[in-house]
């Protein structure tokens, strides 16, 4: 052993070095992406109508994710008897952030869309760190030349406003914009609850445009398997997770908290089941606003959920090949 404590290479421990997602390699040139998964930040929160701060979400999630940087062994789950994220079998990279131009929604959204298109062109799974939920709009736009997708939304809010005060591309609009896309075959909107900014007409419109809407209490009453059975089987899924889907007791760091939310395993089991049911082809996780969470538990929750879901998506893809 050398005087530095290792024989070759770097230990790359969680608390040293550059803070990429999971401490995976950073790829600066988006024309050279070669990976199974590419993580991109979208630090945009101009779409918020209440508390801003989600622009700091990607940095906070990346920092929290270093806790789960597993080194050379992957992550063994004794309940599943599976080693997820085995570096000998899967490759994950962090391509940094899309360029965000302050106060310019359309340019910022276009830059996010460009990044997702580059990931898709490379044959990788895009995982986008928000940012407010409006960043889902350019993410879905990037799939317009792909095979059809079914959108699975985990969220406290319906986000199906068509237009309010002239705004069509804010964080209350993404599911309406998604439903309008020819590549979107339907939506499963899960966790929707409590007082919301969406009027009754929005729910009527959502159902008319192909949405299945279920609250946290409805999901708990029917169970995860029954909820999964409501989602089309054997199709391509785009998953969008708003951190306010979780109860604020475990995820206070968000701009629009809503009590009565999910707990960690409820969402993990739902998404793990989804990975077995079809092909997850895109993921975004949004609305982490770390300034409202002094313990960092929200960012840790976001990072842990993403690590676990990425592991399961890659594992199922390997089993299917």
N, C-alpha and C positions, 0 to 999 in steps of 0.2 A: 504494500500500500504506500502511496506517495505521501509526502508531508501535507498535501492538501486534503487527504482523507478519502481519496478514490484513485483507482488505477488508471482509468481513461474516461474521457468524456466529462460531463458535468452531472452532479446530483439533481440539479434543477428542482430543488425543494419548493414547496408552495409559496414560501415567504421571500424568495429571491427571484431576480430576473424580471423579464418583461411579462406583463400581466395580460396574456391572451386568454381566450376561453379554454379552460381546462389545461392551460399551459401547452396547448397544441401548437404546432408550427404556424408562424405568421407568413402569409403569402401576400406580398405587396402588389405584384403584377397579376391582374385579374385575367390575363390571357394565358397564364401558366398554372391554373388551378388543376391539380390532379389529386382527387380525394373522393372518398365516399360521402363525406359531409363537409360543407363549407358554412362556417358561421360568419354572419355579417351584422354589424351594429347599424341601427337606424335611430340616431339620437335626435329625434324630432318630436316636439310637443306643442307646436303652434295650433294643433287641432283641439286642444283642451278647452272646455267651457267652464271649468271650475278651478281646481288647484293644479298648477303646472309643476314641472320638475321631473317628468318622465324622460327628458332629454339626458338626464344623468343615469338612466337605467342601464344602458349597455355597459358602462364602466363598472357600475356596482355589481352587475351580474357576473362580469368577467372576474372581478376581484374575488367574489364569493366562490366562483367556480374553481379557484385554485385549491380550495379545501379538498376538492374531489379529483385532483390531478393524480392519477393512480400510478404514475411511474411506468414500470415495465411489465407489470403483472395483470393489468386489466382490473375488473371489479367482479369478484366472485359473490354471487347471491346464493346463500345456502338454502333459502326457501325454494328457489327455482332450480337449484343445482346447475347453474349456468354461469360462466365467466363472460360478462359483458365487456365490451370495449377493449377486447384483446388487441394490443397494438400489432401483433403478428398477423392479424386478420383484417383489421379495419384501419382506415386512414381518415383523420379529421384535421381540418385546417381552419384558421381564423384569418379572414381576408380584410379585417379592419372595418371601418365605417364607411357608409355612403356619405358623400359630401352633402352637408346641410347648409343652405343659404338662409340666414335669419330673415324672417318675415315673408319668405317666398315659398309658399306651399307647393306650387306647381313644379318649380325647378327642383325643390328638395324631393318631392315624390318621384319625379322623373329620374333622379339620381339613384333612389332606392330601387326603382324598377330596373334600371340598367344593371345594378349589382346582382339582382336576382336572376336576370336573364343570363348574365355571365356564368353564374353558378349552374343554371340549368343546361347551358350550352356545354359545360364541362362534364355533364353527366353526374353531378353531385346533388345531394339532398340539401336544399337551402334551409338554414335555420337562422331566422332574423330576430335580433334582440331590439325591442322597442324601448323608448319611444311610446307615443300615445297610439291609440288603436287606429288612427287614420292611416298609419303606415301599412296596414293590411291592404289598403286600396291599391297602391302600386305593386305590392307583392302578388296579389291576385291578377293584376293586369299582365304581369310577366308570364302568366300561364296561358295567354290567349292563343298561342300557337302550339300548345301541348294537347295531349289527350284530355278528355273531360275530367273534371274533379267534383267531388262532393265536399262541401265545406262543413267541418265540425268545429263549432264555436263553443268554448268553455268560458262563461262570462256571467256577471251579475245583470248585465244590461243588454237589451235587444239590439241596440245600435242600428236601427232600421229607419231612422229619420231620412226622408227624401231630401228636404231642404228646409232650413230654418234661418231666418235673418239673412238669406242669400247664401248661406253656407251649405255646400254639397260635399265637401271633402274633409270634414272634421271627424272627431272621434265618435260622433253619434251616427255617422253615415255608412261605415264600411260594409255592413252586411246588406244594406240596400243596394249599394254599388255592386257587391259581389253577385247578388241575385239577378242583376241586370245583365251579367256577362254570359254570352253564349256558351262558354266553356264550363260554366257552373251548372250542374244538373240538379242540385238541391242543397238544402242546409239543414243541419241538426244543431239547434241552438239550446245549449244545456246549461242550467244553473240560473236561468233568468228569474228574477224575484223582486219583491218589495216595490216601493215607490220608484218609478222610473221616469225618465224624460220622454219616453215614447208613449204617445197617446194610443187609445184603443184602436184607432184606425191603422196605426202602424202594425199592430198584431194581426189585424184582418188582412192587410196587404202582405205581410210576411207569409202567412199561411197560404194565401192565394198564389204567391210566387214560389211555393215549394218548400216552405220551412216547417220543421217539426220542432215545437217549442216546449221545453220541459224545465220545471223549476227544480231547485235542490230538493225540496220536500217530495216532489213527484218522483224524482230519481231514487231517493231513499226508500220510498214506499214500494216501488216496483223492483228495485235491485239493479245492480250493474249489468247482469246478463240480460235482463229484460230491456234495459236501455240500449244495450248493444244491438239487440234484435230489432230495434226500431230503425237502425241505421242500415242503409243498403249494403249488402255483402259483396265482397269480391271486386270492389271498385277502387279508384284512386281517391285518397283523402288528402285534403289540405286542412291542417289543424291550426287554429288560432286560439291562443290562451290569453285571456285577460286576467292579470293577477288578482283583480277584485272578485273573481269567481270564488276565491278562497275567503274564508271567514277572516275579518280583520283582527281577530284574536291571534292568528298566526301570520297574517299578511297586512299589517297596518300601513306599510309604505306604499300607498297608492293615492291617486288624486280623488277618486270617487269610491270610498269604501262603502260596503253594503253588508250589514249584519245578516247572519243566517246562512253563511256560505259553506262551501265544501271544506273538508279536511284533506290532508295530503294523500292518504291512501285511496280515498274515493276517486280522485282524479287520476292517480297513477294506474289504478286497476282498470279504469275506463279506457285510458289511452293504450295501456298494454294489451287490452282485449281488442282494441281497434287495430293495432299493429298485426294481430293474428287474423283479423277479419278481412283485411284488404291490404292495400299498399299506401302507406303514408308517404306522400311525395313532396310535402312542404310543411314547414312549421314556423309560426312566429309566436313570440311571447311578449306581451306589451303591458304598459301602464305601471311598471315598477318605478316608484318615485322615492329614492332612498332618503331624501331629506325629512320625510315624515316617519322614519323608522330608525330610532337611535340604536337599536340592538343589532340591526342588520339582518333580522330574521327573514324579512321579505325577499331580499336579494339571495339569501342562502336557499330559501324555498324554491325560487325561480331556477337557480343553478342546479339544484339537486333534481328537480323535476325534469329539466332538460337533459341532464346527463343520463338519467334513467330511461327516458323515452328514446333518446338517440340510441342507447344501447339495445333496447328492445326492437326498435325498427331495423337496425343493422342485423341483429340476431335472426329476426324473422326473414329478412331478405336473404340471408345466408342459407336458411333452411329451405327457402323456396327455390334456390338456384340448383 
